[in-house]
Amino acid sequence: METLDVTEVAAHGWLENVAAIAEALPGGLCVRAEPGLALLASGAPLASVNGVFDVRSAPGPGLIADLAAHAAEQIDVPWCIQVRAEPDAGTAETAAAHGMTTVVRTPLMVRELTGRGTLDGRPPAGFALRQPGPEDSAVFATALAAGFEAPAQVMSLLGGAEILSLPCATAYLAEVGDEVVATGLALRAEGCVGIFNISVPPGRRRQGYGTAITSAILEAERERGARLAYLLSSEKGLSVYASLGFRTVEQWTRYTT
């Protein structure tokens, strides 16, 4: 695929994945304005998973403003405005009108999953991967909370049974003996797979577990038929994902309070 095609597929796949989460949760909200633009809310008290999300390559600030006004009325947890394009004056003004003056730029990274032998590398000793189902949601949510050092009530939503029951979702736990050493979540849409929730608890960091679980997830999802993987990376994760063949294709902009 050409870079533009890959970017388009990944961007719209991301929106569909987040919409699937919002629609699955009891307190979720999904309002689609047009292809590539939606008001989505998970209900979790985390701005990055609630708000106005625009993955159109050429956004129009007017529709974003309309959805933001709706979000202000309907969402009672922290929320954001996130756009795929470069920051523009109209969107910045809308964000400021809702008290959102913090701007974060996040890289969208992609990796083609073609052929075999492209994900070589030995996992750490004792590393074992399993795919927890909805019945294991408490274990998965607890592991997410430990890995992200986040409140348990937040991760009980984002790692709960409703999410793990989605046909498009597969959760992953990496274990050494009886200890969870890494987490991950794959969400499939638009012919690609999104890599979410890669986390490692503090006492197990810098031991190769984040790299190992990401690599294992990519291989498992390639075997399921995925030919493209994408993720939104944190600053700390950039070098890890680059070492696994991901490349940055865009920088997305998120406005928060």
TABEL-V148699 format. One record per residue. N is the residue number from 1. NEAR is the number of other C-alpha atoms within 12 Angstrom. D_CENTER is the distance of its C-alpha to the mean C-alpha in whole Angstrom. Layout:
n,near,d_center
N,NEAR,D_CENTER
N,NEAR,D_CENTER
//
This chain:
n,near,d_center
1,16,22
2,12,23
3,18,20
4,14,20
5,19,20
6,30,17
7,36,15
8,32,16
9,36,15
10,43,11
11,44,11
12,34,13
13,35,11
14,41,7
15,43,10
16,35,11
17,38,8
18,44,7
19,37,11
20,33,12
21,40,10
22,32,13
23,24,15
24,30,15
25,28,16
26,19,19
27,23,19
28,31,16
29,30,17
30,35,17
31,28,19
32,26,19
33,25,21
34,19,21
35,22,19
36,35,16
37,39,17
38,39,16
39,45,16
40,45,13
41,43,14
42,41,13
43,34,16
44,34,14
45,27,16
46,25,13
47,29,13
48,30,10
49,38,9
50,40,12
51,51,14
52,50,15
53,49,13
54,43,15
55,39,14
56,31,18
57,22,19
58,17,22
59,28,21
60,26,24
61,28,24
62,19,26
63,27,24
64,36,21
65,31,24
66,24,25
67,35,21
68,40,21
69,23,25
70,26,24
71,32,21
72,27,23
73,15,25
74,24,23
75,30,20
76,21,22
77,25,19
78,27,17
79,37,15
80,43,15
81,52,15
82,46,13
83,44,15
84,39,14
85,32,18
86,25,20
87,27,21
88,21,24
89,15,27
90,19,26
91,37,22
92,30,23
93,21,26
94,31,24
95,37,22
96,21,25
97,19,27
98,27,24
99,20,24
100,26,21
101,20,23
102,19,20
103,23,18
104,25,15
105,23,15
106,28,11
107,31,12
108,40,10
109,40,11
110,41,13
111,39,15
112,35,18
113,32,18
114,20,22
115,15,25
116,14,25
117,12,26
118,19,23
119,29,21
120,17,24
121,17,24
122,16,26
123,23,24
124,23,25
125,15,28
126,17,28
127,26,24
128,25,23
129,31,20
130,25,20
131,28,18
132,30,18
133,26,19
134,24,19
135,18,22
136,24,21
137,28,18
138,25,20
139,30,20
140,42,16
141,42,15
142,32,18
143,39,17
144,40,13
145,31,16
146,30,18
147,31,15
148,24,13
149,19,17
150,24,16
151,20,18
152,24,18
153,20,18
154,25,15
155,32,13
156,31,16
157,35,14
158,48,11
159,44,12
160,37,15
161,28,17
162,32,16
163,40,13
164,35,14
165,24,17
166,28,15
167,19,17
168,30,13
169,37,12
170,36,13
171,47,13
172,45,14
173,44,16
174,43,19
175,32,22
176,19,25
177,13,28
178,13,27
179,22,24
180,36,21
181,41,20
182,46,16
183,45,13
184,45,10
185,43,8
186,43,9
187,42,8
188,40,11
189,31,12
190,26,15
191,30,16
192,37,13
193,44,10
194,46,7
195,45,6
196,35,4
197,37,7
198,42,9
199,42,12
200,34,16
201,27,18
202,21,21
203,16,24
204,22,22
205,21,20
206,19,22
207,20,23
208,24,21
209,37,19
210,41,15
211,37,17
212,40,18
213,44,15
214,45,13
215,37,16
216,37,17
217,41,14
218,46,15
219,33,18
220,28,18
221,35,16
222,29,18
223,17,21
224,21,19
225,20,20
226,30,17
227,30,18
228,42,15
229,45,12
230,49,9
231,44,6
232,37,6
233,32,9
234,23,11
235,18,14
236,17,15
237,29,13
238,24,14
239,18,18
240,26,16
241,34,14
242,24,17
243,21,19
244,31,17
245,26,18
246,31,15
247,28,16
248,28,15
249,28,16
250,29,15
251,27,15
252,32,13
253,32,15
254,36,14
255,37,17
256,30,17
257,21,20
//
